[in-house]
Amino acid sequence: MHRGYKLLVYSILAFFAFSSALNAVPSKCETCHKKITPGIVEDFNRSKMAESLTCADCHGEKHTTMTDYKEAELPTITTCKKCHEEQVEQYMSGKHALGLLPVTSLPHFSHVQPTAFIAGQKGCNGCHNLGITDEHVRQSEYRKYYKYGMDCQNCHTRHAFSVKEAKRPEACNSCHTGFDHAQWEMWYHSKHGAAYMTDPEAHRGPTCQDCHMENGNHRVMTSWGFLALRLPEEDKEWLGYRLTILKALGVLDDKGNPTPRLELVKKANMARLTKEEWVKERERMVKVCKKCHSETFARQNLANADSMIKAADKIFAAAIETVAALYRDGIIEKKTNSATWPYPDLLQFYEVKTPIEQIVYMMFMDYRMKTYQAAFHLMPDYTTWYGYAELKKAMVEVNHLARQMREERKK
């Protein structure tokens, strides 16, 4: 009886699979592409899109032979919007669609990188190659070297464009991992990750999508943003640390006045700049947490994570001020056209000339990031040993190097 039941189920599934194949719109493109790119053909034919679309719907009809392949249009967000208007509008209102701006807009970093690194797929823009709305954007200065970047396919891998794939936490892994944004590692090793990974089908623990894309919303925003900065700040002590960091980011000048870089931060939505904006995103996350936890528990855990940002900022701001004093005293050579003088320019990243500046860069992009990101992703080990402890170690090194540099100047 049991065997007969299984055979019946398999027969039904096979019938629907066969029916789906019959309903797929035939495409003359397959005649060649089954030989040239068979994997692409296979992926597309297993997709839901194959039931109603052909290659021409996304790639146009100009490419028809082996010699005119350059005439094939490459899809953009606008292409996807024809069928997925709601999801595109959500996506374009969030942070993912703005990923290109903070990388390509920094002349003292982006303009000195190898072409394949900054405009291609071999460095930052392997993930930050986002926001392609039309051909003009694709052919802009930073796009023209790598034309295959696209947004939706980063999660719905082309040409299958699978919803099931995009709902899996592994879809986030290729970008949210490693040095300055190790969210995958943090989540995977957290209790949330453990609960999910031990039984993915039961979906006991929350995934990236459950918390950051609730109900399928493609917006993806957080209260703190990538830089973990907000204004205004009611905690006066914390505000002091934050002002120092903002000066080193070039968002404020040494007198505390806004600079042109503030416009970049606004445009890229990298920080929350009104109390209402920050509270709105925090309340949204509390609602997500309340699906599994009490509101008291959720708010306390989020507040504890906030406090780790403050603890990190205290150490980081002290390191910045130590290096700024070396600039003011002429011990570190003044940089021409610096947007942050007399503070170190954090947005030069690793393009610096002294070991002490390199340490401050590591504090910014590695240790501080891990301190607060792991706190929100419930991974205490990362918060402590990969984040906060490393910040303290780095501060010892900064003070030691500063004393050495001053003593050498006296000789």
C-alpha positions, -999 to 999 in steps of 0.1 A, spaced: 0 0 0 28 24 10 47 16 -22 16 22 -44 10 55 -27 45 67 -35 41 56 -71 9 76 -74 26 107 -60 56 104 -84 31 99 -113 13 131 -104 45 151 -101 58 137 -134 25 147 -151 28 183 -138 64 185 -149 55 173 -183 26 197 -186 49 226 -176 73 216 -203 45 215 -229 33 250 -218 69 264 -221 71 289 -250 94 274 -277 124 296 -286 144 295 -318 174 308 -298 177 273 -282 188 258 -316 222 274 -312 224 280 -274 219 243 -266 253 238 -282 270 271 -271 256 276 -236 237 245 -227 237 253 -190 219 286 -196 192 268 -217 187 242 -190 184 268 -163 159 288 -182 138 258 -191 135 248 -155 124 283 -146 88 296 -142 96 323 -167 99 297 -195 62 291 -192 53 325 -207 85 342 -219 112 337 -245 147 349 -247 136 379 -268 115 393 -240 146 401 -220 173 402 -247 155 417 -277 153 404 -312 183 420 -329 207 391 -322 198 362 -346 231 348 -359 266 338 -347 280 371 -360 256 397 -344 258 385 -308 268 419 -297 233 431 -306 218 410 -278 204 433 -251 215 428 -216 186 431 -191 184 458 -165 162 465 -135 139 483 -160 136 450 -179 125 431 -148 100 459 -139 79 450 -169 66 420 -149 77 426 -114 68 463 -107 62 460 -70 94 441 -62 115 465 -83 100 496 -66 108 481 -32 143 472 -43 150 506 -57 139 523 -25 163 502 -4 201 501 1 210 473 -23 203 493 -54 226 520 -41 256 497 -37 276 512 -65 277 548 -52 300 544 -21 326 525 -41 329 545 -73 324 579 -57 356 580 -37 385 594 -58 413 586 -34 403 549 -34 384 539 -65 405 559 -90 437 541 -81 424 505 -83 430 481 -112 403 484 -138 391 449 -133 388 455 -96 367 487 -94 346 484 -125 346 446 -130 338 415 -110 372 409 -94 371 432 -64 345 454 -46 323 457 -76 318 419 -78 291 427 -53 287 465 -56 279 463 -94 244 474 -87 218 499 -98 218 493 -135 185 508 -147 193 514 -183 220 512 -210 233 547 -202 241 537 -166 257 505 -179 280 524 -202 290 551 -176 326 555 -166 325 528 -139 303 504 -158 319 502 -192 345 476 -183 321 450 -170 287 450 -188 273 418 -173 265 431 -138 228 431 -129 208 434 -97 180 409 -95 203 380 -106 225 385 -76 198 367 -55 177 350 -83 207 336 -102 202 338 -139 188 322 -159 166 301 -135 157 332 -115 144 309 -88 123 323 -60 132 292 -39 169 299 -43 165 336 -34 146 326 -2 175 305 10 201 321 33 229 308 11 217 333 -16 231 361 7 264 343 14 284 354 -16 282 391 -7 276 392 30 308 374 41 344 380 49 364 410 61 341 439 67 307 423 65 308 388 78 271 386 85 269 351 69 295 337 94 278 355 123 243 342 115 255 307 106 272 302 139 245 319 160 216 301 176 193 314 149 216 298 123 220 266 142 182 262 147 176 267 110 205 247 96 198 216 117 164 213 100 159 237 71 127 222 60 111 229 94 124 265 92 128 267 130 153 295 131 150 328 111 171 334 80 184 366 65 152 369 45 130 365 75 145 394 93 156 417 65 130 409 38 99 403 59 69 392 38 90 393 7 97 430 8 127 437 -14 136 470 3 162 457 28 170 485 53 182 487 88 181 514 115 219 518 118 229 514 82 263 501 70 283 527 89 264 523 122 260 561 124 230 583 132 222 619 138 210 635 160 223 617 191 208 624 225 236 607 244 261 636 246 291 614 254 284 591 224 278 622 202 313 633 209 327 600 197 305 601 166 315 636 156 352 625 156 343 595 134 322 618 110 352 641 107 374 612 97 348 601 72 349 636 57 312 642 63 320 670 88 351 693 86 374 699 116 350 726 129 320 702 127 304 718 97 289 696 69 310 690 38 302 679 2 307 643 13 276 645 34 256 646 1 272 613 -9 262 597 25 226 610 19 225 598 -17 238 564 -8 215 562 23 245 550 44 234 565 77 201 576 94 201 614 96 168 620 114 154 605 146 122 596 128 140 576 101 160 557 127 130 549 149 109 538 119 135 511 110 140 501 146 102 496 151 100 476 119 127 452 132 110 449 166 78 438 148 99 411 131 115 399 163 80 397 180 71 369 156 92 347 178 101 367 210 84 389 235 87 427 228 106 432 261 132 405 251 135 420 216 140 456 227 165 446 253 186 426 229 186 454 203 195 480 230 224 458 241 236 456 205 233 495 204 256 497 234 283 477 217 284 503 189 290 530 216 317 509 232 334 504 199 331 541 190 348 552 222 379 532 214 378 541 177 374 578 182 404 578 206 425 562 179 414 588 153 422 617 176 456 602 183 464 601 146 449 635 140 473 650 166 502 635 145 488 653 115 485 686 133 520 684 146 534 677 112 546 642 122 525 626 94 528 645 61 498 665 51 478 650 22 470 673 -7 433 677 -15 423 658 16 386 661 25 393 653 62 424 673 71 436 673 99 419 640 104 428 607 88 407 599 57 388 567 65 374 565 30 409 560 15 407 526 31 440 509 27 455 535 4 477 550 32 514 555 38 521 548 75 515 517 97 495 537 122 470 548 95 467 512 84 458 502 119 431 528 120 417 515 87 416 480 102 398 494 133 372 510 110 365 483 84 372 452 103 372 453 141 344 479 146 323 463 120 325 429 136 319 443 171 284 457 163 274 435 133 279 403 154 260 419 183 229 422 161 234 388 146 237 371 180 272 358 177 290 367 210 323 351 200 327 374 169 316 404 190 343 397 216 373 382 200 371 393 164 357 427 172 360 444 206 392 426 218 409 435 185 398 471 189 415 472 223 447 455 209 448 480 180 445 510 204 475 497 223 494 496 190 483 530 180 495 546 212 528 528 210 534 538 174 524 574 182 550 576 210 576 561 187 569 586 159 571 615 183 604 603 198 619 598 164 609 634 154 628 647 184 661 630 173 
